[in-house]
Amino acid sequence: MIEPNLRSIILAKPERVLEDRDVMNALVAANERAMGTNIVDLRAIAMQRLETRLGQLEDTHRSVIAAAYENLAGTNQVHRAILLLHEASNFEAFIAALSGEVSAVLRIDHVRLVLETVQEDGQTDPVLRRLGQILQVGPRGFVRTYQTNGKAVSTRQVVLRPTGKLAATVFGAAAGDIRSEALMTLDLGEGRLPALLAFGSEDPHMFKSLQGTDLLAFFAGVFERMMRRWLA
């Protein structure tokens, strides 16, 4: 027999027993043992399946919440980075902000802006030398070649991937430390060759092909419009 005090508590508040998963599991297990091995309790099987389903739904719920928070944090980072770029009073300050404060906000290890040119000696331009490694030039068709690794495949505005064999042509000596990259093709307007904005990370999981690209596409869209203004 159940002790009188415990019996009184259960009879007074039976819902407390029903809400306790461990107690209910113990009661169901005891009921199965009492029925023997030759009887199948469909209610117990249904309860187990419902518990499994509930556990899966809880995991999914936590994953959705975590993804929402991560997306919100990423949105805030991109917005802050764009505001920093808007504060630049001249082109040199614009490029300096990209390689400095903007990179820090976006947690990017290396940034490169590559402009296509038809000039064979584009690297000798005094403006390029003054702006340092972040701004580079490449021959006509360089952006497409780098984005596709020289293969005859279709291109996208934003590409996320591990670094490939051509990384040194964009990141130079830093390519050996970079494990993943985000590539954004820029349309600089009618009559101008395309450009490439490349983010490099030493974290191999920072940029992966299965990740969403909406935020980077938005950033690239704002950035290319700023570039058109400076080039004008």
N, C-alpha and C positions, 0 to 999 in steps of 0.2 A: 504494500500500500504506500501511496505517496504521503509524505509527512504532511500533517494538517496545515501547517503554516504555508508551505509551498503550494499545496492544493488550493488554499484560499486565495493566494496571490494570482495563480493562473486563472481561476474562475472569475476573479474580479477584473482582470485585465488580460483577456486571452489574446488581444491584438498584439501585445508585446512579444508573445511567443511566435505569432505568425510573421512578424517583422524581422525576427532574428534568423538569418539564413543558416547559421551553424546549428542552431537548435532544431530547425525544420529538417535539415539534412540528417541529423541524428535520429529524429523520429521516423523519417521515411526509411532509413536503413534498418532501424529496429523492426519496423512493420514488415519489411521484406524478409528479414530473418525469421520472423514469426510465421510467415506464410509458407516457408520452405522453398526448395529449389525448383519444384515442379509447377509453380504458379507464376505466371507473368503478370506483373502489376503495370498496366498501361498508364495509370496515373503517374507512377514514379518515372517511367520512361518519358512521358510528356513533360514532367517537371524538369528532368535533366536537360531535355532539348531546349526548353524555355530558358533555363539558366545559361546554357551555352549561347543561345541567341542574344540574351540580355548582355552577356559579357562582350560579345562582338559589337553590339550597338554602343556600349559604353566606350569601347576602344575607338570606334569610328567617331564618336562624339568628341572624344579628347583630341583625336587627330585633326578634325575639322576646326576646332577651336585654336589649336596650335598653329595650323596653317593660316587662319585668319589673322592671328596676332603677328605672325611672321610677315604676311603680306602688308599689314598696316605699318609695321616697322620699316619695310622696304620702301613703301610709298613716302613715308616721312623723310627718309634718307634722300630720295631722289628730289623731293621738293626743296629740301635744304640745299642740296648741291646746285640746283638751278638758280636759287636766290643768290648764292655766292657768285655764280657766273654773271648774273645781271649787275652786280655791284662794280664790275670792272669798268674803269674809265677809259682804257685804251687796249689795243690788241695785246700788247706785252703783258699787261695786268691780267687780261683774260686767259692767256696761256699759262701764266704763273699760278692763277687760281685753280686751273684744271689740274696741274701737276702737284699742287700743294693742298689747299683746304678741301677742294672737291674730292681728291683722292682719299684724303683722310676720312671724310664723311661717308664715302661709299666703301671704305675699307679695301681699296685697290692698292696693290703693291707697285704696279708700273702702268703708266699711261703713255700712249703714242698716238699722235695725229699725223696721218700720212696723206699728203696732197699729190695727186698725179700731175705731171708736167711733161711738156714736150721738149724742154730744155735739157740738153745733155749734161750741162754743168750746174744743175739746179742746187746741188749741195754747197756750192761756193757762194751762194747768196748771203750777203752780210746779215740780213735779217734772220735767216735760219741759224747762222752761227751765234747770233746774240740770244736767240731763244733757247738754245741748248738742244738736248737730244729729243725732247718731247715732240717737236715739230720736224717732220722729215718729208722728203719728196721721193716719188717713185715714177717710173716710166708709165706711159699710157697703157692701161690694161692691168696695172699692178694690183689694184684692189680686187678685181675679180679673180685673178690668179691666186692671190693669197687666200681669199675666202674659200675657194674651191680646192686648194692644194694642187692647182694646175690641172684639175680634171674637168672633163666636159660635162658638167652637171649644172642644174639650175641653181640660182643664187637666192638668198633671202636677205632682208634688211638686217636682221640680227642673227648671229650664229654663236652658239655656246659650245665649247668643245675643249678637249685636252690640247695642249700645244703640239704642233707638228714639226716637220723637218724644216719648214720655212720660217720658223719663229725668229731666227737670228736676223732675217732681213727687215724685221720690224722693231724688235726689242734689243737688237745688238748683243752686247756682252751679257746683258741681264737675262737673255733667253734661257741660259742654263739653269736659272733658279725658278723659272715660271713653269707651272704645271697645268694651268688651265687658263683659257682666255675667252673674252667676249668681244666679238667683232661687230661693229655697227657701220654699215655703208651710208655715206652722207651724200645727199643731192645738193650741190652748191648752186643750183640755178641754171637757167638756160645759157648755153655757150661755155659752160665750165665743166671740166673733167670731174669725176667723182672723187670723194675722199674717204678715208677709213679712220674711224676712231676705235682704237684697240685698248681694252683693259686686260692686264695680265695679273694673275694671282699665283702666289707660291703654294696655295692650297689646291690640291687636285680636285676637291669637291666644290670649290667656289662656283665654277661654271660648268654645268653639265647639260647635255643635249635635251634631256627630258624636262628641264626646268622651264617655267613660263618666261616669256620674253616681253610681255606687255609693258612693264615699267622701263626696261631698257629701250624699247621702241619709242616710248614717249620721250625719254631723255634725249635720244638721238634726234627726234623730230624737233625738239626745242633747240638743241645744240646746232643743228644744221641751219636753222633760221638765224641764229646769232652769227654764225660764220658768214652767211650771205650779207648781213649788215656790215660786218667788218671788212669784207672783201669789196663792198660797194664804196 
